[in-house]
Each structure stands twice: as C-alpha cells, then as structure tokens.
C-alpha cells in the first residue's frame, strides 16, 4: 500500500479494497479503519446533522477473517440492522453490551469479495455514523 487515507467517496472505497487486500496477504491481525478526528469537532457548518456519538470517540471498523467489528450506540445499532438489509451477504453474528461501556460492540459476518465489503464499510460510515459524504478515513493498522 502506498496511501493510507482518503476523503473522496470513490477513493475511500479503493482504499478499503487496498487495505483488505493487504490485510489478506499479510494473513494476521486486523485491518483497522478510523475516521479522521475532525469529524467530531467539525459539523461543516450544519448543526442539524447528528453525526457520531462523541461519547464513543472516533468511529472505527476492524476487519479480519471475514468479520467486521465495530462499536455503536443503540440507535446506531438499529440503523446498522437496516443497512445490513441492503447487503444480503452480511449478517450480525454477535452483539455485546459490556457493563459500564458507553456503547455496543457488534461483530458482522462479511462473506463477500473486497469490493462488496468496501461498499458495506462505506455505507456503515455514512449511514450508521451519519458522516458527511467527504469524511476522511485512515488505515491505521493492517
């Protein structure tokens, strides 16, 4: 991989595919994608947009062995369930609500090719976390 961030929607999906490919070649650990911290402080001038819950910190996703892992609020979980309806190859395998934690940890089976996984990841960031169309995402671990 030669690049580690992207904000253009098409470039983000290419970044996800490249990250997934690099992760699969490496064969261990996780691919971790993290939204730029600016998303928590910059509402783009539109205070009506909800955006991610600041109590959970910066939105992130991990991918390994055909599983996507993420944290979300209960409201975001409901949106996630709806989003998964558009992606039949994906299903929620596990939902954990650790005692005292601000959110819910969700593990999603992602039995699809890299392009379809990339589409799903982008949909999660956009729909579940209500991010603006041009949010920046970083590959922080492969």
Residue pairs with C-beta under 8 A, 6 or more apart in sequence:
1 18
1 19
1 22
1 139
1 142
3 15
3 18
4 15
4 138
4 139
4 140
5 15
5 36
5 136
5 137
5 138
5 139
6 12
6 14
6 15
6 136
6 137
7 36
7 134
7 135
7 136
7 137
8 134
9 122
9 133
9 134
12 122
12 137
13 115
13 118
13 119
13 122
14 118
15 137
15 139
16 33
16 114
16 117
16 118
16 121
16 122
17 114
17 115
17 117
17 118
19 31
19 33
19 63
19 139
19 142
20 31
20 63
20 114
20 117
20 118
21 114
22 31
22 142
23 29
23 30
23 31
23 63
23 64
23 142
24 114
26 142
29 64
29 141
29 142
30 62
30 63
30 64
30 69
30 141
31 62
31 63
31 64
31 139
31 141
31 142
32 60
32 61
32 62
32 139
32 140
32 141
33 60
33 61
33 62
33 63
33 121
33 137
33 138
33 139
33 140
34 58
34 59
34 60
34 137
34 138
34 140
35 52
35 58
35 59
35 60
35 125
35 129
35 131
35 135
35 136
35 137
35 138
36 58
36 135
36 136
36 137
36 138
37 58
38 136
39 51
39 52
39 58
39 59
39 131
39 132
39 135
39 136
40 51
40 52
40 54
40 57
40 58
43 49
43 51
44 132
49 130
49 132
50 130
51 129
51 130
51 131
52 58
52 59
52 129
52 130
52 131
53 73
53 76
53 102
53 103
55 102
55 103
56 71
56 72
56 73
56 102
56 103
59 70
59 125
59 129
59 131
60 70
60 71
60 140
61 68
61 69
61 70
61 121
61 124
61 125
62 68
62 69
62 70
63 69
63 110
63 117
63 121
66 109
66 110
66 111
67 93
67 107
67 108
67 109
67 110
68 90
68 107
68 108
68 110
68 117
68 120
68 121
68 124
69 105
69 106
69 107
69 108
70 80
70 105
70 106
70 108
70 124
71 103
71 104
71 105
71 106
72 80
72 103
72 104
72 106
72 128
72 129
73 102
73 103
73 104
74 104
76 103
76 128
76 129
77 95
77 104
77 106
79 127
79 128
80 92
80 106
80 124
80 128
81 92
82 127
83 120
83 123
83 124
83 127
83 128
84 90
84 91
84 92
84 108
86 123
87 112
87 116
87 119
87 120
87 123
89 110
89 111
89 112
89 116
90 108
90 109
90 110
90 111
90 112
90 120
91 108
91 109
92 106
92 107
92 108
92 109
93 107
93 108
93 109
94 105
94 106
94 107
95 104
95 105
95 106
95 107
96 104
96 105
96 106
97 104
97 105
98 105
110 117
110 120
112 120
125 131
125 135
125 137
126 133
126 135
